[in-house]
Amino acid sequence: MNSKPINVLYVTPESLPYVRIHSLGDISYSFVMAMRDEGVDIRLMMPRYGTISERMHQIHFINRLTNIKIPMGKELIPASIKSSSMNTPRTKVQAYITNNEKYFSSHKGIYRDAKTLELYPDNPERYMYFDKSVVETCNLIEWVPDIVHIVDGESSLVPAFFKLLYPEKFQKTKFVLTIHNFEEQVEAGKLIYDNLGIPKKFKNDFYHKNKFNFLKAGIIYSDAITTSNHLYKQAILDNPELSNGLAEFIGNKEFLSIPIGIEPWTWDPKRDKLIAYKMEYDFEDFKYNNKIDLCNKFGIDFDPTIPVFGLILDVNEYEAIDYFTENAAEIFKNENLIVLTIARVEQKYRNTFNLLQKKYKRNFRVLYTNDLSYFHQLFAGSDFYLSFDNHEPTSLNVMYAANYGAIPIVNDYFIDRKIFKPYDPKKNDGFAMIFKKEDKPQLYDYIREALKIFDDKDSLNEIIENARSQKFSWNEGAKEYKSLYTRLIKGK
């Protein structure tokens, strides 16, 4: 007789197919699909931002969750919780979507203003409201999940609301908090506590260094903590500064590193719907045709004798942006290369990039977009992928690049060499060119090495095969999460 499947509510501020701003949007989607494949009865909950089309995603009303009152201080602010379905050809996951005009649908950006890219000043209030809507939804539909799995700072008030507002009803529910980056803690001023609706005797659990801190509350009220990188986990334990001192609150709770993977239906060059040419039998044809398409999209002349280097820069990655601009002159001393960049950056950086485009018009182009199709096309059309990221999780784009045969040249920031095997030119082994950010000559050497490899088709094809043969699957991670859920439910 089959046992009852574990039921899980996964709470995230973003997820494909609805919205994707950071890699969290990819991770949330691929994770719930992987857990469903693992036999877990998992549902997802997130806000409905103004950019999400209800018609496109078939988001519909749930009668008993229409116009529910969410207490925020002395106000009762209505929300409607709607339903949708996330699908792959073999998997289906239900999604609950929190709708509210004031906090979400009136905002055209997600965390930041769509034009200025400034963080919304009311973000703490917005996500406090969303977190309350999660608890009220479970309460109203009389659903007591075995596990509530929350992600990063924005959803970190959820465990406290369950445990302090409805302690008896949800006493059997266990809470898992995944922290991809301890830097993003969601902080606010002292007055926001009045909106919590939680007795003041618990106040210290929500404050850190004189600021209201979402992530601290998440750590204190969760039953287990996870991150996606064992090197990052160890660094958090060894260096208090990396967590702003929050690591001490983990205490004796389980703190695990569980690897992430990529979604096999979305990021497969053989069936990718967002690229110009799917891969059939010949990889060289696949790369050649997508490279032509990519150069056309960026408005730069295609030359089959010149390699294309893909680069992604985001407003959250100031250090990576500065690193590229500081090293651009040295990089473009190599005239026989093209760097195509997708950037979501503020105007001051756009001005810098526009000057670089004029200076290196044969070698550099940038598109200011967060359109997911361009990310797919960049990996499909690039020969190499540059990563200067200094912000966890760094590994996801490197996985995509390798999967599409774009050889990664990547900053050594918690890069797991067991997953990304370093390239060894003597043995022609491995596939990742890993450099230390402070060692700029090493970066320049790898770029020159990449140019040599590109001209040596046998070596190039061998490294590409090394990269594409990697299995960046959720299989291991999904099994580890299911095991963690089981231990928590059994109280072990």
N, C-alpha and C positions, 0 to 999 in steps of 0.2 A: 504494500500500500504506500503510495507516494505521500510524503509529508507536505504540509501546507507551505507554499513558497513564502519567503521573507518579503514583507511589504515595506517599501521605502518611499519617503518623500524627499526628493532632491531639490534644494532651494538655491537658486542662483540669480544674480542680477542680469545675466545675459546668456543666450543660447541660440545657436542655429536651430532651425531655419528662420527664426524670427528676427534676430538681430545679432550682429557680431562686430564688436569694436576691438576687443583684445583676443588673445589666444584662448581666454576663458570661454568665449563663445563657441569655439571649436571643441574644447575639452568637455564642456557641459553636454553637448550633443553626443559626442562620441562615447562619453562615459555612460550615459543612460542607455544608449543602444547596446553597449557591451554588457552591461549588467542585466538587461532584459534577455539577451542571448544566453546569459549565464543562469537564467531561470529565476531571477529576482523580479518580483512584482513591483516595479519602480514607476513613480510618477514624478513629474517635474513641475515646479512653480516659479514664475518670474513676473516682472511687471510688463504692462503693455505701454511701450513708449510711443510717441507721436509718429515715429517712422514705420511702425508695424501696421501692415494692411490687414484688416480683419477679413476682407473678402478673399485676398490671396491665400491666407493661411486658414480659412474656414473656421474662424474663431466665433463661437456662438454662446448665447446666454445659457446660464444654469438658473432655472426659475427660483430656487430657494436661496441662491447666492446673489440675487439682484438687490442693489441698494442696501447693503448691510452697513451698519454704523460702526466705524472704527474710531475709538476714543483717542484723541490727541489733546492731552491736557484737559481743558474744560469744554472743548469742542467735540462733537460727533461728526466725523467727516465720512460721507458715504463712499462705498466702493462696490463695484460689481465684479464678481469673480467669474470669468468666462472659461470656456473649455476649447481645446484644440487637440489635434493629433499630430505627433511627430512620426514620420514613417521612413523606413528603407524598404527595399523589395521583400525583406524577410522579417522585419521587426516593426512593431507599433508601440508607441509610448504616449500615454495621455499627459497633456499639459494643462495646468491651471494658470490663468493669466489675470493678474490684478489690474483692474481698470479704474483710473481716477483722473479727472481732468486737471486738477490743480497740481498734482505731483508728477504726473507722467505723460498723459496724452497731449498736454499743452507744450511739452518740451520737445523740440525738434532734434536735440542732441540726446545722448544717453547720460554720460557723467559730466560732459562739457558742453558749453554753448557751441552749436554747429558752426558758427562763423568765427568767433574769436578763439575758440578752443580753451576758454577759461572754464575752470571747474564751476559748476553751479553752486552758489553759496548755500542753497538749501538742501544739498545732498544728504546731510545727516538726518534732517527731518523727513525727506523723501523715503529714505530706506528704513527709518524707524517705522514709518507708516506701512510700508510694504511688509516688513517683518511681522507687524501686528496682524496684517491681513492673512498671513500664512496660518497663524495660530487660530484666528477666528474662523477660517475656512474649515480646518479640521474639527473645530468644536461644533460648528453648525451642521456639518454633514455626518457627525458622529463617527468620524474615522480616527482610530488610534493607531498610527503607524508603528511598526516594530522599531524602525529607525527613521530619524530625521537627519539627513545629511546636508550640511550647510557648507557654503563655499566663500572663503575670504571675508573681508570686513563688512561688506554691505549686508550680508545676511546673518551677521554674528549676534544679533540680539534675539534671534529666534529661540534658542534653547532657554534663555532666561524667561522669556514670555511664557513658554510652555510650563516651565517648572515653577514659576512664581505666581502666575495667574490661574493656572488650572492644575495644581499639584496632584490632586487625587485622580482626576480623569486620565492624565497622561503619565502616571507614575511608572508604567512599564516601558514607556518609550525611551530609547537610548539615542544619544546625539553624537554625531561624528562631525568634526570640523576639519575641512581641508584648507590649508593655507598655502597658496602658491607663492606668495611674497609677503613677508612680514612687514615690509615698508608701508604697505597700503592698509592703514589701521582704521580709517574713517574716524576722525576726531572732530569734536565740537566744543562749544562753550558750555559753561556750567548751567545756564538756564534751561537747556534742552531736557534736563532730567525731569522737569515738571510735566513733560509730555508722555513720560514712560507709563505712568499709572501704577508704579511699583513703590511699595513703602520705602521711606528714606533710610530705614535700617540697613538696606542692601546697597546703599549709595556707593560705598567704597569699591564694590565689585565692578563699577562702571567708570571709575576715574583712574587716570594714570598721568602722573606729572601735571596735575592740576587741569587736565582736560578730560572731557567725556570721551571714552575710547571704546568703540564697538568691538574691536578685536579682543581686547582684554576680557570683556564680558563673554565673548564666544569661547575663549579658552577656559575660563572659570566654570562655565555652565555646561560645557560639552563633556562627554565621557571618554572620548578618544580624539587625538589630533593626528592628522596626516599631512605629509607634503609629498612632492613628486620626485624628489631628488635626494639621494642618500648623502651626497657631498654637501648639499645645502643644509640638510638636517643637522649634520655634524657641526657645520660652521655656526649654525644658530645656537647650538648647545655650548660651543667653545667661545663664542664672541657675543657678549650681551648687547653690544651696540647694534648688531645686525637686526635685532628684534625690538630695539628701543626699550630693552629691559623686560619685555613681556615673557620671554622664555622661562623665567623663574616661576611663573604661574602655572606652567604645565605640570609641575610637581611629579607625582608618581603615576600620572595617567599614561596610558599607552601613547607613545609618540612614534609613528611609523613613517618610513619613506616607501611609497608604493608607486611604481613607474607608470607613466601615462603611455598611451598609444595613439594611433590615428584611425579615423573612421574609414573602413575599407571600401565602402560604396562611394563616398564623396571624393576621396583622394586616391583614385586609381587611374593612372594614365590610359588604361584600356577602356574605361567607361565614363571618364570625366566629361560632364555635359557643358562645362564652362570654358573649355579650351577649343581652339580652332580645329585641331587634328588629333583624334584619338590614336593611341599606339595600336598597331595591328601586329605585323610580324617584324618589321625592320625598325630598330630604334633610331638609326641615323636618319631615316626619312621622317620619323616622328619629331625629332629634335630640329631638323632642318626646316620643316614646314612651320612648326610653332615659333621658331626663331624669326622667320620672315614675318609672320603675323605680329609678333611682339614688337619688332622694329617698326612696323607700320603703325601700330597703336601709339608708339612713343614718338613717331615722326622723325626717325633717324634712318639714314641709308643702311640697308642690309649689305653686308660683305661676308661671304662664306668663309673667308680666310681670317676673319677677326673674331675672337671669342667675345661673348656677351657675359658680363657679370651682373647678376641681379642683387639688389639691395633694398631692404625695407627699413624705413625709419619712422618712429612714432613719437608723438608729443611726450609720452611718458619716459622716453629714452634720451634725455638731454645729453648724457655723457656719450652715447653712441653718435648722436648728431654732431656734437662738437668734435668728437674723434675723427669722424669722416671729413669734416670741413678743414680741420687742422692738417690732415694728411693728404688732402686732395691733390696738391701740387706735386707731391712725390708719386702718388698713384698714377697721375696722368702724364708723368714723364714717359711712361710706356704708351706710345701713341697707338700701338696696335691692340687696343682693347676698347670695349664699350661698356660703360656702367649705366644701367637702367634702374631707376629708383622709384619706388612707390613711397610717398611721404604724406603723413598726416601731421603737419607741423604748424606752428604759429607764424604770423606774418614776418617777424624778424628773420626767421630761418628761410622762409620763402624768398625773401629778398636776397639772402646769401646764395641760395641755390640758383636763383635766376641769373645772378652774376656768374656763377660757375658754368651755367649752360652757355652763356655768351662766350666765355673764355675758352671753353672746351667743347665747342659746338659739334665737333665730329665724334666726340667721345662720351658725352654725358647728356642724359635727359632725365627729367623728373616728372611724374604725374602726381598731382595732389588729390588723392582719392582714398576712400576706404571701401570701394566696391570690391566685393569678394572675387568676382570674376578675374580681376586684374592680378590678384595674388596667384590664382591657379595658372594664369597665362605666363606670369613671370617665372614660375618654377618650370613650366613646360618649355619655355623658350630660352632659358639661360643655360650657358655651359658651366658656369660656376656661380656659387652663391656666397656673397660676403655677409658676415654677421659680426657686428660690433657690439651686440647687446650686452648690457650689464644689469639685467633685470629679470628675475625669475618669473615664469618658466622660460628659459632660453632655448630649450631643445626642440620645441614643436616645429618651428620653421626649418630647422636643420633636418628633421625627419622628412618633411615635405620635399625639401630640395633633393635629398638623397633618393627618395622614391621616384622622382621625376628625372633623375640623372643629371642634376646640377651639382657639381662637386663642391662641397662646403669648405670655405675658408673662414674659420670661426674663432672668435675670441674665447680664450680659456677661462670662462666664467662658469664654474661648476659643471663643466662638460664631462660627462661620464665616458671615459675612454673604453669601458667595456661595451658600451652601446655604440659609440662613435669611434671606431678603431682608427688610430692615427695612420696617416699615409706614410709609408716607408719607401722612399725612392730607390733605395738599394735593392729591396726585395720586390718592388712594385706591388706592395701589399697595403691593405687598409684603404681608406677613402677620404678621411677628414684631415684637412690641413689646419692644425690647431696652433694658434700663436698666442703669446702672452701680450696683453694690451700695452704694457709698458715697454715691450721690446719691439719698437717700430721697425727696425731693420729686418726682424723675422717676418713681419707682415709683408714688407716689400720683397723679401726673398721668395715668399710663397707666391706672390703675384707673378714674379718673373718665372718661377717654376711652373705655374699654371700656363703661362704662355708657351713654354717649351712643351709641356704635356699636350697642349692643344694641337701643336704641329706634329706630334708623334701619335698618329691615330691608333696604333697598337696599344701603346701605354694608356691613352685616353680611354679607349674602349674597355680595357681591363679594369681601370679604376671605376668607371661608370658601372660595370658589372658588379664590382665589389660593393658599391653603394646601393644599387638596386636589389641586391640579393638579401639585404637586411630585412628582418621581419619586425617592423615597428607596430606590433600588435598590442591590443588591450588584454589578450588572453591571460597573461600572468597577473597583470594588475587587477583585472576583474575577479579572478579567483582569490586574490589576497583580500580584496574588499569584502567579498562574500564570507570569507573565513573570519574577518574582523567582525562583521555584523553578527555572525553566528555566536562568536565568543561573548559579545556584549549582551545579546539576548539571553544567553545561558548564564550570564553573570560570572564568566570565567576570566 
